Amino acid sequence: MVASERRKWLALALLSAVQFMVVLDIAIVNVALPSIKVDLGFSQQNLQWVISAYALVFGGFLLLGGRAADLLGRRRLFLVGVVVFTLASLLAGLAWSEASLIGARAFQGLGAAIISPAALSILSTTFTEGRERNLALGVWGAVGGFGAAAGVLLGGVLTEALSWPWIFFVNVPIGALAFVLAPRLLGESRDASVKTFDLPGAVLVTAGLSSLVYAITQGGNQGWTSGRTLGFMGGSLVLLAAFGWWEQRHAEPLMRFGILRTKTVAGANVAGFIMGTAMFSMFLMLTLYMQQVLGYSPMKTGVAYLAVAGTAILWSAVAAQLVTRVGVKPILVIGMTALTAGLLYFTQVSVHGSYLGDLLPGFLLTGLGIGFAFVPISIAALAGVRASEAGLASGLFNTSQQIGGALGIAALSTIATSHTGSAIAAGTAVPSALVDGFTAAFIAGAGIAAVGIVAALTLIRRDELEQAPEELEAALDLAA
């Protein structure tokens, strides 16, 4: 049944609020990490897993979540995901040890992997393709961009005003309200042609990516040629190769690689991966810089991010309007360029830095980049995708961002730690050594973000954005 106009937009508000909660929880822990480390006795090596456990399970099971939503019903899976995420948030707030918090964060990631593709596919099947859907996806993208920036702001406020468990407890009432409202506002839909979903594929890809992240972490701590590092690196390659082999032979694969024949969809996923890589690690590095070098409190750190959050809100709203006028590609290029420029600016942070000189200009640039990149990426990720594959496309899009974030945190943390360790060993004072490490990480992040500009310029195509799914598929078949 076609939803009434009023119900459509109320449904969008609900879906966006829940997506905000999911995206928020990627970044909200950053500012609280020093407090968590002290209270739960985390080692420096394991601290990144508070972020990575969430991102990896989120990214690893998103494709399964999207396919399960297509098969079992999108609203039904959305409700299941809300329950899992809310319960996991409660357990994370009650955590008593390293293992309990990392486990709860992984459980949260599973809930997020169920929620996000179900929500985005509900959105894509509720709004008709064209201006209406672009507007809805613009709102969705704006919420994603704001959630990533607002997470670091709210994390600092909640950690200092209450305590770090409240960064998780705050999700409980939101989840409960969403569970009550969803049956009233969201229609049910499914893809009747889908008969099974591919659990072995989800396990293989998640295990492979987790092994890769762990190998990167071990490379920084034990050396890149150590047996442990090489063992996990080799294991990850075997698991990921097995995933590719399995997907080619499964009757209804978790990942239909043919969807990437559409260059715009491929470009959106490349850009999403790069954005996740650069942005997640940037927030972590900046948080540690502000607290460990400049001596900021959690509250001051969170408030410092207000410039990013406010700028992201403003430019996301502008981007949502501009994509329908000037197109997806120009807006995405501007966004990735601004993100790259912001990361380059942060390479000049100093031991005695100031907020106005060392941070604010970079915050304003990255806020522009987040706002102008999230919106067009969200639209391009569903370009020419059939309604029956909305769950797959949305799951793939979110997977790219989360896996990019997990790998980015592992890689850039390793770069920062390695440079800092070398500087300390050479006799450099700890604050200066930390800055050396952060600078190296920002240089690497800027290089990665620059690749996103190239992807936007070469892969995003106007004709694919404007063609109906059936026409696009026929054109691709003819070209092949």
N, C-alpha and C positions, 0 to 999 in steps of 0.2 A: 504494500500500500504506500502511495506517495505521501510523504509527510507534509503537513501544512507548512506554510512559509515560516510562521512563528515557531513552530516546533523544530524546524530545521536549525534555526539560529540558536535556539536554546540548547539543542543537541550539540552544536558546535562549541558553545560556551562550556558545557560539561566536559566534552572530550578535550578541549584545550586546557581546562583546569587540571584534569588528571595527567595530561601530558606534561604540564608545567611541574607537577609534583615529581614525575618520573625523571625529567631532565634535571630538575633542581637537585636531586639526590646524587647526581654524578659529581657536582661541584661543591655541594654544601659541606662535605667533610673536610675540604682542603684547609680551611682556617682552623678547624678543630683538631687537626692532626697532632700538633704539639701537646695539647691537653690530653688527648687520648693516649699518646705515647707515655706520658707520666702516670696517668691513672691506671692503665692496664698493663704497664711494663713492657710495651712493644720495643723490639729491637729496631734500630734504624733501617736495617735490611728488610724487615717484614712490614714496615709501616705503609709502604706503597700498596700493599695488598688490600688495605682498607678501601682503596679506590679501584684497584685492578680486579679484585674478586667480583665486584659489582659489574664493571664494564665487560669483563670476559664472559660471564654467564649471560648477561644481557645480550651481548653481541652473538654469542655462540648459539643461543636458542631462539633468536628472533625469527630465523627462517622457519623453524618448526612451529613457532607461535603463529606466524602468518599463515602457513599451510593448514594448521589445525583450526584456525578461525574460519578459513574457507570451507573446511569440511564439516565442522561441528556446529558452526553458527557464530557469527562475529560478536553479537551482543552477549551470548552465553560465555564465550571465552573472555570477553572484556570483564564480565563480572567475576569469573574465576581469578583472573589476573589481579583485580582490585583486592580480593580477599587475601591472596598470597602475599601481595606487596604490603598490605596493611599489617598482617600478622608478622611478617618479617621485620617491618619497621619497629614494631613493639619489642620483638626479641633483640634487635640491635640496640635499642635504648636500654635494655636490661642486661646487656653483655657484661661478663665478669672476667674475661680473659682474651688474649690474642685470638685463640681458636674460635671462641664463641662469637666474637664480633665479625671475624672474617667469614665464618659460616653463615651468620645472619645476613651479611652483605651479599653473599652468593645467592641466598634464598630470595633476597630483595631483587637481585638481578633477574632471577627466574620470573618473578611476578612482573617485572618491567617488560621482559621479553614476550610475555603473554598480552599485556595491556597495549603496548605501542602499535604493533601491526594490526591488531583488532580495531583499535581506535582509528587509525589512519585509513584502513579499508572501509570502515563504516562511513567515514567522512567522504571518501571517494565515490561510494555507491549512493550516498544521500544527495550529493550535489551534482548537477549535470555538468558534463565537460564543457570547458570554455570559460567565459568571464566569471560565472557563478562559482565554479570549482576553484578557479585561480584565486578569487577573493577569499574563499574558505581556507585554501592552502596557504595563502598569504598570512592569514591570522594564525594558522597552525605553526608556520615557520617563525613568525614573530614571537610566539609563545616559547618556542624552542630556544631561540636566541636569547630571549629575556631570562628564561629559566637557567640557562648556563651561566649567565652573568650574575643573576640575582642570588644564585646558590652561595657564592662566596661572600656576598653581602649579608645574607640572613644567617649564614653559618657563624660569622663573627658576632653578630648581635645576640643570637640565641646562646652561644657558648659562654659569653661573658655575663649576660643578663641572667641566665638560668644556670645551665651547665651543658656539656656536650651531648648527653643523652637526648636532650630536647630537639636536636637537629633531626632525630628519628621519630620521637614521640609526636611531633607536629603533624606527621602524615596520618596518624590514626583517625582523628575526626574528619579529615578531608576524605579519606578512603571510605569511612562509614557513610558520609553524606552522598558520595558518588554511588555507592551500592544501592542506596534508597532511591536515588533519582534516575538511575540508568534504565530500569524497566519502564519508566513513565515517559522518557524522552527519546530513547533509541529504538529504532525498528530492528527486527531480526532479518538477517540475510545470510545466505551460504551459497557455495558453488556445488550444484548437484552432481557435476561431472567428477568431482574429486572423491575417491573411494578410500584412500589410505593416506597416512602421513609417515614420514621417513625418520623414525627415531634413531636408527643406527647412524644415519648421516649427521644428525645433530650432535650425537656423542662424539663422532670422529672429528668434526670440525672444531668443537669446543675443546676437546682434549689436545688436538694439534696446536691450536692457538695458545692455550694455557701453557703447553710445553715450550712454545716459542718465547713467550713472555718470561717464563722462568729462566730459560737459557740466556736471554739478554741480561737479566738481573745477575745471574751467576757469572756471566762474562765480565761484568764490572767488578765483582767481588773476588773471584778466584782466578781470573785470567781467561782470555778467549781460547786458549789452547788446552785448558784443563780438561781432564777426562769427563768431569761432571757437566761442564758447559757443552762440550762436543756431543756427549751422550744425549742430552735433552734437545739439542739442536737437530741432531740426526733423527731422534724420535719424532719431533714435531714435523719434519719433512716427510717421514714415512706416513704419519697419520693424515697429513693434509693430502698427500698423493693418494692414499687409500680413499679419502673422501671424494676426490675427483673421479677415481675409478668407479666407486660405488654409485655415484650420482649418474654416471653415463649408462649404467646398467639397470637402475631401479625403474620400475614401471611408472611410478609417480614420484619423481625425485624431489628432494627438499629444495634443491637449487637447479632450476632449468636454465642452463647456461645460454640457451637461445635468446633469453630476454635481453641479454647484453649486446645482441646484434644491433639494437637501437642505440646509435652512438650517444644520443642525448641521455639515455638512461645510464649507459656506461660512464659518461662524463659526470653525471650527477653523483654517482657512487664514488668515483675517483676523487671528486672535489669534497664529498662528505668525509671520506677516509682521511684526506689531507687536513681538512679543517679540524676533525677530531684529534688527529695527531698533534697539531700545532696548539690548539686551544686548551685541551686538557692539561698538557704539560706546562703551558704558559701559566695557567692559574696556580699550579703547584709550585713552580719555580718562584713566581712573584710572592706567593704567600710565605714561603720559606725565607725569601730575601727580606721582606718587611718585618718578619718576626725575629729571625735569627741575626740579621745584620743591622737593621734600623731600630730594632727593639720595640716594635709596635705590639700593643696588646691585641687579643682576638677581636675586641670591639673596634679598635682603631683600624685594624686590618680590614674588617668587614665594611666599615664606613668608607674606607679608601676606595673600595670597589664600586661605590655608588656612581662614580663617573662612568664606569663601564656599563653598569646596569641601566642607568638613565639614558645614556647615549644609544644603547642597543634598542631600548623601547622606542625612542624617537625615530631612529633610522629604519627599524623594522616596519613601523607604520608607513613611513615614506616609501620604502621598498615595495610594500604590498600594493600601493597605488601605482607605482611606476612600472611594475612588471606588465601590467595590462596595457600600458601606453607605449613604452619603448622596447619591451621585450625582456625575456629572461636573461639572455646572454650578456648584454651590456651591464646589467645590474650585478650579475655574478662576478664579472671581471672587476668591477669597481670594488666589490666586497673582498675578493681575494687579494687585490692589490693593497687595500687598506690594512688587511690583517698582516700581510707581509711587512708593510711599512711600520706597523706597530711593533712587531717583533724585532725588527732592525733597530728601532729606537731604544728598545730595552737593552741592547747590547752595551750601552754606555752607562748602566747603573754603577754606582760607586759606593765605597764604604761609608762615606759621610754624605750620602745622597739626600736630596730633599724631595718632598712630594710634588711640588710644583715643577721642579726641574727634571727629575729623574723618572717620574711616574705618570703624571697627569697627561702630557701630550700623547704618550703611548697608549694610555687608557682610552683617550678620545678616539684615536685611530682604530684600536681594536674593537671598540664599541660600534663604530661605523662598519667595520669589516664583518662583525657578527650579524648585525642587522641586515646588511646588504647581501650576505652570502646565504644565510639560512632560508630566507624566503624563496629565492629562485631555485635553490637546490631542491627544496621540498616539491616545487612544481615540476621541475625537470625529471625528478626520480619517477614520476608517474606518467611521463609523456608517452602517449600512444599505447598505454597498457590496457588490455581488456579487463572488464569488471571482474571476470572469473579469476584473474591473477593479481587483483589488487592487494591481497594479503602477501603474496610472494614479493611483489615490487616494494611494498612498504616495509616488509621485513628486511629485504636486502638493503634498502636505503639506511635504515636504522643500524643494521649490522655494520655497515661500512664506517659509520661514525663511531660506534662503540669500540670496535676492534682497532680502529685507528687511534682512539683515545688510549686504550690499554697498551698498545705497542709504543705509542708516543711517550707515555709516562715511563715505561720501562727503559726505552732507549735514551731519552733525554735525561732521566734521572741517573742512568749509568754514566753518561757523558759528564754530567755535573759532578757526580761523586768521584769519578776518576781524576778529573782535573783538580778538584779540591784536594784529594789525597796526595797527588803529585806535588802540588804547591806547598802543602804542609810539610811533606818530606824534605822539600828543598829549603825549609826554614821560614816560609812565609807565615805571617800572623793569620790566625783562624778567620777573622772577618774578611781579610783580603783574599784568602784562599777560597772562601765561600763565594765571593763575588767572581773570582776567576772561573769557578765551576758554573755559576749561573750564566755568565757571559757566553761561555762555550755552548751551553744548552740553547740560549736564545739565537745564536748564530746558526746552529743546526736547524732550529725551528723555523727561522726565516727562510732558509734554503728549501725546506720542505714546503712551506706555504707558497713559495714562488712557483713550484711545480703545479700548484692548483691554478695559478693564472694561466699557465700553458694549457692545462686540461680544459679550462673554461673556453679559451680561444679556439681550440682545435676540435673539441668533441661536441659542444652544444650546437645544435642545428635548428634554425627557425622552422624549416619545413617539417621536421619530425614533431615539433611542438604543436603545429597547426593541423597535422593530419589525424583523421580518425583512426582508431586501432586497426580496423579491418583493412583500410587503405594502406596503412604503413606496413602491416604484415605482408600484404600482397606485393608491395614494392620491394621489400627486403627479400622475399622469396624469388622474385624475378631477377634481382641483382645477384643472388647466389647462384 
